Amino acid sequence: MTSGQKQDDDPLDDFGRRDVEVEGVGKRVYVSGAGPAVVVMPEMPGISPDVARFARWVRDAGFSVYVPSLFGVDGAYPRTAPAEGVQRRACVAAEFRAFAGGGTSPVVAWLRGLARAAHAERGGPGVGAVGLCFTGNFALSMVLEPAVVAPVVNHPSLPLDDPAGLELSAADASAVADRVRRDGLKVLAYRFEDDRWCTGRRFAAYRALLGDAFDGRVLPAGAANPDPPPFFRDAVGSAHSVVTAHLVDTAGHPTLRARDEIIAFLAERLGNRGTTPRR
């Protein structure tokens, strides 16, 4: 079944709900699983059924997943009009720096605190961070928290008005590059070749900052699910969400291989064997 045929909201009943406070700021977080921790951040317009499905795949491979609610209605199916409203509000919210010149989004400080708390709870060599779309680059910004050792940057869309921008202040960009080099981190990233929101120029900027530590993988646009949810069809308008809305859940498909590569990367970096997720 393709994403576009999934019309129902997701109740997220198999996740525990908790409110996590970092430096006086509280947010709802959905937690499930056992093993090393992985923070799975939502894509616009929120924790959709496809984002929850990806989080379950990570959980079922032997990890604890922490899914923070950052915008939108948790579990809602991405319909066009409500989702566009969520996007507009997020673009002007103080927590996010959606446009060029804004530097690193303030919400990243909270996400680093979440990673720190997750590591304290689950132990192991560190925490994985998977960003998606609007939160894509947050996974890289989070490496300024020492607990984060496995960043995955999926189709990062910010800043929206600068195809070569990185949504990082100059100081943070320098500090990130130093941390990656000093600790031998690798950064795994994905995009579709004709993505209008995450272009080749953005991946080139990552490569310029991180050198060979940046592993940017590009899938053909024709590999995208042709029947995504309405928001992705009408507002996004191009192949974009590699492991969520535009994933095709068929054995051997390039998007499903990308999912498996991400899980293998997390397993390698977090010292967990991991397993192939149940379909």
C-alpha positions as CSV (number, residue, x, y, z in Angstrom):
1,M,0.0,0.0,0.0
2,T,1.4,3.4,-0.9
3,S,1.4,6.4,1.4
4,G,-1.3,8.2,-0.6
5,Q,-3.8,5.3,0.2
6,K,-3.3,5.7,4.0
7,Q,-6.1,8.1,4.9
8,D,-6.3,7.6,8.6
9,D,-4.6,9.4,11.4
10,D,-2.2,7.4,13.6
11,P,-3.1,7.2,17.3
12,L,0.5,6.5,18.3
13,D,-0.8,4.1,20.9
14,D,2.3,2.0,21.0
15,F,4.4,4.9,22.1
16,G,4.8,6.1,25.7
17,R,4.1,9.8,26.1
18,R,6.1,12.1,28.4
19,D,6.8,15.7,28.8
20,V,10.5,16.6,28.7
21,E,11.8,19.8,30.1
22,V,15.1,21.3,29.0
23,E,16.2,24.6,30.6
24,G,12.6,25.5,31.4
25,V,11.1,24.5,28.0
26,G,8.8,21.5,28.0
27,K,7.8,19.5,25.0
28,R,5.9,16.3,24.4
29,V,8.0,13.3,23.4
30,Y,6.9,9.9,22.2
31,V,9.1,7.1,23.4
32,S,9.3,3.4,22.5
33,G,11.7,0.5,22.3
34,A,14.8,-0.7,24.0
35,G,18.5,-0.3,23.3
36,P,20.6,2.7,22.3
37,A,18.6,5.9,21.9
38,V,17.7,7.5,18.5
39,V,16.0,10.9,18.3
40,V,13.7,10.8,15.3
41,M,12.6,14.4,14.5
42,P,9.4,15.0,12.5
43,E,9.2,16.4,9.1
44,M,6.7,19.1,8.1
45,P,3.8,19.1,8.9
46,G,4.5,16.9,12.1
47,I,4.5,13.4,13.4
48,S,2.6,12.0,10.4
49,P,1.7,8.3,10.1
50,D,4.7,7.9,7.8
51,V,7.1,9.5,10.3
52,A,5.7,7.2,13.0
53,R,6.2,4.2,10.6
54,F,9.8,5.1,10.2
55,A,10.3,5.5,13.9
56,R,8.7,2.0,14.4
57,W,11.1,0.6,11.9
58,V,14.1,2.0,13.9
59,R,12.5,0.8,17.1
60,D,12.0,-2.7,15.8
61,A,15.6,-2.9,14.6
62,G,16.7,-2.7,18.3
63,F,16.7,0.9,19.3
64,S,14.9,3.2,21.7
65,V,13.2,5.9,19.7
66,Y,12.5,9.4,21.0
67,V,10.1,11.4,18.8
68,P,9.6,15.0,19.9
69,S,6.5,16.9,19.0
70,L,7.8,20.1,17.4
71,F,4.9,21.3,15.3
72,G,1.5,20.2,13.9
73,V,-1.0,17.7,15.3
74,D,0.6,14.5,16.5
75,G,-0.4,11.5,14.3
76,A,-2.3,13.6,11.8
77,Y,-2.4,12.5,8.2
78,P,-0.9,15.3,6.0
79,R,-3.8,17.0,4.3
80,T,-3.0,20.0,2.3
81,A,-4.8,23.0,3.9
82,P,-4.1,22.1,7.6
83,A,-0.5,21.2,6.8
84,E,0.1,24.5,5.0
85,G,-1.2,26.3,8.1
86,V,1.3,24.4,10.2
87,Q,4.1,25.3,7.8
88,R,3.3,29.0,7.9
89,R,3.2,29.1,11.6
90,A,6.5,27.2,11.9
91,C,8.2,29.6,9.5
92,V,7.6,32.6,11.7
93,A,8.0,30.9,15.1
94,A,10.9,32.1,17.2
95,E,12.1,28.5,17.7
96,F,12.9,28.0,14.0
97,R,15.2,29.9,11.5
98,A,13.4,29.1,8.3
99,F,15.1,31.7,6.1
100,A,18.7,32.6,5.3
101,G,20.6,34.8,7.7
102,G,18.9,33.5,10.8
103,G,21.6,31.2,11.9
104,T,21.0,28.0,13.9
105,S,17.4,27.4,15.0
106,P,17.0,27.9,18.8
107,V,15.0,24.7,19.1
108,V,18.3,22.8,18.5
109,A,19.4,23.6,22.1
110,W,16.3,21.8,23.4
111,L,17.0,18.9,21.1
112,R,20.6,18.6,22.4
113,G,19.1,18.4,25.9
114,L,16.8,15.7,24.8
115,A,19.7,13.7,23.4
116,R,21.6,14.2,26.6
117,A,18.6,12.9,28.7
118,A,18.1,10.0,26.3
119,H,21.7,8.9,26.6
120,A,21.5,9.1,30.4
121,E,18.5,6.8,30.3
122,R,19.7,4.3,27.7
123,G,23.5,4.3,27.9
124,G,25.7,3.0,25.2
125,P,28.3,4.8,23.2
126,G,26.0,7.6,22.3
127,V,22.7,8.7,20.6
128,G,21.6,8.8,17.0
129,A,19.8,11.8,15.5
130,V,17.6,11.5,12.4
131,G,16.4,14.8,10.9
132,L,13.7,15.0,8.2
133,C,12.9,17.9,5.9
134,F,12.3,21.0,8.1
135,T,14.4,19.3,10.8
136,G,16.9,17.7,8.5
137,N,19.8,19.9,9.4
138,F,19.0,19.7,13.1
139,A,20.6,16.3,13.2
140,L,23.9,17.9,12.2
141,S,23.5,20.9,14.6
142,M,22.9,18.4,17.4
143,V,26.5,17.0,17.2
144,L,27.5,19.9,19.4
145,E,26.1,17.7,22.1
146,P,28.8,15.1,22.8
147,A,26.3,12.3,23.3
148,V,25.3,12.6,19.6
149,V,27.5,10.3,17.5
150,A,25.3,9.2,14.6
151,P,23.7,12.1,12.7
152,V,21.5,11.3,9.7
153,V,20.5,14.4,7.6
154,N,17.5,13.6,5.4
155,H,16.5,16.0,2.6
156,P,17.2,19.1,4.7
157,S,15.0,22.0,3.5
158,L,16.2,25.0,5.6
159,P,16.8,27.7,4.9
160,L,13.9,27.8,2.5
161,D,15.2,30.8,0.5
162,D,18.8,29.7,0.0
163,P,19.4,26.5,-1.9
164,A,23.1,26.5,-0.8
165,G,22.4,27.4,2.9
166,L,23.1,25.2,5.9
167,E,20.9,26.8,8.6
168,L,23.9,27.2,10.9
169,S,25.5,30.2,12.4
170,A,29.2,30.7,11.4
171,A,30.3,29.9,14.9
172,D,28.2,26.7,15.0
173,A,29.4,25.6,11.5
174,S,33.0,25.9,12.6
175,A,32.3,24.0,15.9
176,V,30.4,21.3,14.1
177,A,33.3,20.8,11.6
178,D,35.8,20.7,14.5
179,R,33.7,18.0,16.3
180,V,33.2,15.9,13.3
181,R,36.9,16.0,12.5
182,R,38.1,15.6,16.1
183,D,35.9,12.6,16.9
184,G,35.9,10.9,13.5
185,L,32.1,11.3,13.1
186,K,30.4,10.4,9.8
187,V,27.3,12.2,8.6
188,L,24.9,10.2,6.4
189,A,22.5,12.2,4.2
190,Y,19.8,11.5,1.5
191,R,17.9,13.5,-1.1
192,F,16.2,12.9,-4.4
193,E,18.0,14.3,-7.5
194,D,15.2,16.7,-8.5
195,D,14.2,17.8,-5.1
196,R,13.3,21.5,-5.2
197,W,13.7,22.0,-1.5
198,C,17.0,20.1,-1.0
199,T,19.2,20.7,-4.0
200,G,22.6,19.6,-5.1
201,R,23.9,23.0,-4.0
202,R,23.0,22.2,-0.4
203,F,24.8,18.9,-0.5
204,A,27.8,20.6,-2.0
205,A,27.8,23.0,0.9
206,Y,27.8,20.2,3.4
207,R,30.6,18.6,1.5
208,A,32.6,21.8,1.6
209,L,32.1,22.0,5.4
210,L,32.7,18.4,6.3
211,G,34.8,16.9,3.5
212,D,34.8,13.1,3.3
213,A,32.9,12.8,6.6
214,F,29.8,13.8,4.6
215,D,28.2,10.8,2.9
216,G,25.5,12.4,0.7
217,R,23.5,9.9,-1.3
218,V,21.1,10.9,-4.1
219,L,18.2,8.8,-5.3
220,P,16.6,9.2,-8.8
221,A,13.4,11.2,-8.7
222,G,11.6,8.4,-10.5
223,A,12.1,6.2,-7.4
224,A,9.7,8.3,-5.3
225,N,6.3,7.1,-4.3
226,P,4.0,8.5,-7.0
227,D,1.0,8.7,-4.7
228,P,2.1,10.5,-1.5
229,P,-0.3,12.2,1.0
230,P,-2.0,15.3,-0.3
231,F,0.4,17.9,1.3
232,F,3.4,16.3,-0.4
233,R,1.6,16.1,-3.7
234,D,0.1,19.6,-3.6
235,A,2.5,21.8,-1.6
236,V,5.9,20.0,-1.7
237,G,5.5,19.3,-5.4
238,S,8.6,17.2,-6.0
239,A,10.2,13.9,-4.9
240,H,11.4,14.8,-1.4
241,S,10.8,12.5,1.6
242,V,13.1,9.5,1.0
243,V,12.1,7.3,4.0
244,T,8.6,8.7,4.8
245,A,6.0,10.1,2.4
246,H,7.9,9.2,-0.8
247,L,9.1,5.7,0.4
248,V,7.9,2.7,-1.6
249,D,7.6,-0.3,0.8
250,T,8.6,-3.0,-1.7
251,A,11.6,-5.3,-1.2
252,G,14.6,-4.1,-3.1
253,H,13.2,-0.6,-3.8
254,P,15.8,2.2,-3.6
255,T,13.9,4.0,-0.9
256,L,13.6,0.9,1.2
257,R,17.3,0.2,0.8
258,A,17.9,3.8,2.1
259,R,15.9,2.9,5.2
260,D,18.0,-0.2,5.7
261,E,21.2,1.8,5.2
262,I,20.2,4.3,7.8
263,I,19.5,1.5,10.3
264,A,22.8,-0.1,9.5
265,F,24.6,3.2,10.0
266,L,22.9,3.7,13.4
267,A,23.8,0.1,14.4
268,E,27.4,0.6,13.5
269,R,27.8,3.9,15.3
270,L,25.8,3.0,18.4
271,G,27.3,-0.4,18.9
272,N,24.1,-2.3,18.3
273,R,23.8,-5.2,15.9
274,G,20.3,-4.1,14.8
275,T,18.0,-6.3,12.8
276,T,16.1,-5.8,9.5
277,P,12.8,-4.2,10.5
278,R,9.5,-6.1,10.0
279,R,7.6,-4.8,7.0
